[in-house]
Amino acid sequence: MTAIYLFRCLLLLSVIALVGRSSAEKVNSSGGMVWSTARDEAELVEDSGVVIGEQDQIDGGFSSLDGMLHWAIGHSDPATLKEAAKDTQKMSMDELQKRQLELKELVEKLKLPSDAQLMQIAVSDLNNSSLSLEDRHRALQELLILVEPIDNANDLSKSGGLKVVAGELTHSDPDVRKLAAWVLGKASQNNPFVQEQVLQLGALTTLIKMVNSSSEEEAVKALFAVSALIRNNIAAQDMFYAAQGYIMLQDVMSNGSLDIKLRRKAVFLVGDLAEFQLQNTEKAELPIFSDRLFLQSVVDLIVVLDLDLQEKALEAIKNLLQLKSIEPLILRDFCGLEGALERMKLQLKESMADENMRDYAADVESLRAEVELIFRGKLGLL
């Protein structure tokens, strides 16, 4: 087992034994108790907000008992924690306060390591060639949580940890590659310093190739990392184009057999790149925005029967239509945007007849009508 994992187990056992409901539960508006569990994977992938316990971590360590507790909960089995909470629900307030005092005393004795020390332990584990595959996964999972705060991500870069993680992108195990991509993406989000460091390691080209992986999860995490690296970064976007990343996006968007999550991420990235261009008019527009086949792959998505995908495709087209390099006649005559918008209108009308989909479909229809209006304006039909 990794050293960091042994520490986590000890901490969790201490939390379950000594704290129980006093910190792991919170009171809802009706006065009842609501269990507070770790967030699921989907939230970790997409959410750029605060991670459990992040607000309690200062200068690389845990600033409070709650911060330490949340970190432990975020790495634990919710079912086990629920059982522990049930066992402590009958405790009196005096008993709970006594347990909290005991835990504080235990924390002082344990001399809990800082985030920087925890990251160094994980990186050292990854440098261990004899480390088991399970422990290699675990070390990367620990880093995934630890790099959320920007200061931690910067520290990982300064200590050489990013280079170690980037080296895992070529590991023979797809789960190792997936986790490594995920860590790099998390560390790079809205962080120009880390973006630059990862780009200098040459990881962008590797990540672009990984999007073609036969492992759907590896491909999704790789595309997430690509998006995090090039978001709001002109130099990274130029490297992305030079590495023919736009061909990768085109292939993903036009391949109906791929995981729908991957196609959503691809078209979302297109919309994001177009929006960034609109906000940075002094930058020359990327040639991908006027490529016929590329535009065709975006337009085709608005008739795929998935409301989330359709919405993201419409947002991308809305941004693309506002670029100077876009030729409306190409969108109409080559890409068939006019006909696609009309077919989508009929699809959404059917969706709105379904009570469960009515509100969402209505919102998408409103966006579709807005895109159609902008398109007609570009054609000079208004």
N, C-alpha and C positions, 0 to 999 in steps of 0.2 A: 504494500500500500504506500501511497505518497505521504510525506510528512504532513502536508496540508490537509489531507483527508483524515488522518488520525486526529489532528487538532479539531477539525470540524465535528467529528464523532464525539469527542470529549465535551466540546462546547454544547452540542445538542443534548447529550445525556444530562448535562448540568441544568440546562434550560428546562427540560421536561420534568426533572426531579424537583427543581426548586421554585420555578416561577408559575407554571400552569396558566390559569385563566387571567391572572392579573395583568399580564402584558400581552399574551397571545390573542386575547379577545378584545373587542371594542363594543361599546354600547350603541345600539341603533336608536332611531328617533322614538321608538315605542317603548324604550326602556329595557328591551330584551337584549340577549347577547348574540353577537354576530361573529363567527369565526373569520379571522383574517389570515388567508393562506398566501403562499407564493403565487406570483403570476405565471400564467402558462406560457408555452414557447412562442405562440403567435404574438403575444404582447411584447416579448423580448425582441422578436425580429423587427417588428414595425415601429414600436413606440420609442420616441426619442426623449421621453419625459423622464421623470425621476424613478430610479429603481429602488426597490424596498431597502430601507436603511441608508440610502445615499445621503439624505439630508442630515444624518447623524454621524457621518464620517468626516472628520476634520483633520487636515495635515496628515492624511494617510492612515489614520487609526480610528477606532470607535470612540466617539466623544461622549456616549451615554450608554446606559444599560439597554435602552430600547434599540439603539443602533446595533449593538451586538446581537440582541435577540432577533431582530428582523433579518440580520444576515444569516443566522442559523436557520430560521424558519424558511428563508428563501432557498436553502439547500437541502430541505428535508421533505420527507413523505407526508403530505397533508393528512392522510388517513391515520398515521401514527400520532401526529400532533393532536388530531381531534380526540382520539382516545385519551390522551394525556389531559386534555382540557376537561373532558367529562369527569375524570377522576378527581379533579380539583374544584369542581363547581360547588361542592358542599362545604368548602373551607370558609371559615369566617374571615373578616377583613383583618383581624389581628394575626391570624395564621398566615395570610397572604403577605402581610407586611414583614412578618418574621422571615418568611422564605426569601423575600426580596433582599433583606439585609444579609442573609446567609449567602446569597448569590454574589452580592457585591464583594463580600469578603473573599469568596472563592475566586472572583475575577482578579482581585489584587494578587492572590497567590499564583494564579496561572500566568500572570505577566503576558497578556495577550499580545501577539505580534501585530505590527502595523500593516496597512495594506501593501506598502512597499516591500516589507519582508515576506508577506504572503505571495506576492507576485514573483519575488526572487526564488522562493521555494518551488513554485510551479515551473518557472523557467529552468531551474536546475534539474528538475525532474525530466523535462523535455530533452535536456542535453544528455540524459542518461540513456545510452544505447541499449542497455539491458532492461529498461523499464517495460513492464507488461503493457499490452495494448489497452487493457481496462484502465490502468493508471494513467496512461498517456491521454486517454479520453477525459479522465477526471481532471487532470492538470489543465487541460484546455477549457473545460467547463468552469473551473475556478477562475481562470483569466477572463472568461466571458463576462462574469459578474464584476470582477475587480476593475476592468478597464472602462466601465461606464462613466465614472467621474473624469472630467477632462484632465485634471491634474494627475490622476493615476495613469491615464493613457500616455501623457507626456513623460511621466517617470519611466514607464515601460520602454518607451522609445530611447530615452537617454541612457538607460542601463543596457541597451542592446537586446532587450527582450523581443522587440518587433522582428528583428532579423531571425531569431530562433523560431518564432511563430511562422514567419513567411517560409522558412525552410520546410515546415510541415505540409505545405501546399502540394508537395510532390511525393508525399508518403504513399505507400502502397495501399493503405487502408482508406476507403472512401469516407468513413466517419471522421477519421483524423483530418483529412483534407477539408471536409465540411466544417468542422469545428474551427480549424485554423482560419478559414475564410471568414467565418462568422466573427471571430475575435478581431481580425483586421478591419472588418466592416464596422464593428462597434467602436473600435478605437478611433477610426477615421471620421466618424460622423461629426459634422460641424466643427472639425478640428484641423485647420490648415497646416499646423506644425506636423501632426502625425500623417496627414495626407502626403505631405512632401517627403517624409521619411520612407513611407511605404512605397511611393513612386520610385524613389532612388534605389530601392531594393529590387526593382524590376518586377514587382508582384502583379502589376496591372495586366500585363500580357498573359501571365499564367492564369489569372482569374478569368480573363476573357475566354481562354481555352476551356477552362473548367465548366463554363456554362453549357458546354456541349456534352457534359458527362451523362452517362447512362443512368446515374443515380440522380433521381429527381431532387432529393433534398440537397445534395451537393451542388447541383446546378442552381437551385434557388438561393442558397447561401452565397454562392460565388457571384451571382448577379446582384445580390444585396450589397456585397462588398464593392463591386464595380461602381454601383450607384453612389455609395458613400464616399468613394475615392474621388469621383469626378464632379460631385455636386458642388456648385458655386466655385469651381476651380478651373480657371481658363487654361492653365498649363496642362492640367490633367486631361481636360477635354481634347486638347490638341493631340496629346499622346494617345488618347482613346481612338480618335479618328485615324491617326497614323498606323495604329495597330489593327485597323479595320474592324473596330468594335461595332460600327454601324451595321456591318454585314451580319455580325452575330445577332444584333437586335432584330434585323430584318428576317433572319432565318427563324428566330424564336416566334416572332409575331405571325409568320405565315405558316407555321407548322401546327396544324390542328390536332396532332397526336400528342403534343407535349402537355405537361401538367398546366392546368389553367392558371395556377398561381404564378408560374414562370412567365406566361404570356401577359398577365396583368402587370407584373413588375417591369417587363420590357416596355410596354406602351406607356406606363407611368413615367419611366425614365425619359422617353421621347418627349412627353409633355413637359417634364421638368427642364430638359435641355432647351426646349423652345422658349419656355418662360424665362430662363436665365438669359437667353439671347435678347429677348424683348427688353429686359432690364439693363442690358449692357450693349446699347446700340453702337458704341464706338468699336466693338469687336466685330470683325468680318464674320458674316454668317457661314456656318459650316456647310459644305457642299451636300451633306446628307439631306438637308432640308429641301433641296430642289431635285433630288434623285427620284425618278418616276417609280421605280420598283419599290423603293423604300416607302414612298408615300402610299403606294398601292397596298402595302402590307398593313399600314395603319388604318386606312379606309375600310379594308375588308373586315376589320374587327368589330365595326359597329353593327354588323348584322349577325354576329355570333351570339347565340342564345345564352348569355350570361350578363345580367344587369351590371354587375360590378365591372366586368371587362368592357362592356359597352360604354359605361360612364367614363372610365379612364380614357378610352379611345376618343370619345367626344371632347374631353378636356384637352387632349393632345392636339386634335384637329383644330379646336378653337384657338389654341396658341399658335399653331402653324399658319393658320389663315392670316394672322396679323403680322407675319414676317414679310419683309420686302422681297425676298427671293422667291416667294411662292407664286406660281402661275395658276390662277383660278381655272383657266381653260384645261390645263393638264389634269387638275383634280376632277373636272367635269367629264372631259372626253376620254382620258386615259384611265383614270382611277374610278370613274363612275360614282363620284360622291353624291351627285344629285339623286340618282336612282337609289343609292344605298340609304340615304336619309329618308326617302319616301317609304322604302321597305321597313326601315326601323320604326317609322311612325305607326305602321300597321301592327308590327310586333308588339309595340308598347301598348297599343289600344287593347290587344288581347290580354296582355299582362295586367292591365288595370282592371280587367273584369274579375281577376282573382283577388279576393279580399285580403289575402296574406301578402300580396305583392303590390297592392294598389298605390300606397303612398310612395314607395320607392320608385315604382314605374312612373308615377306622375312627376316626380322630381327629375328623373332622367329625360322624360318627354319635354320638360321645360328647358333643359339644357340642349336637347336636340333642336328645339325650335329656335333657340338663340344661335346655335351654330348655323342653322339654315339661313337665318336672317343675315348673319355676317357673310356667309358665302354668296348669297344673292347680291349683297352690296358690293362684294369684290368683282362680281360679274357685271355690275352696272345695271342690275335689273330693278333697283329700287328708285 
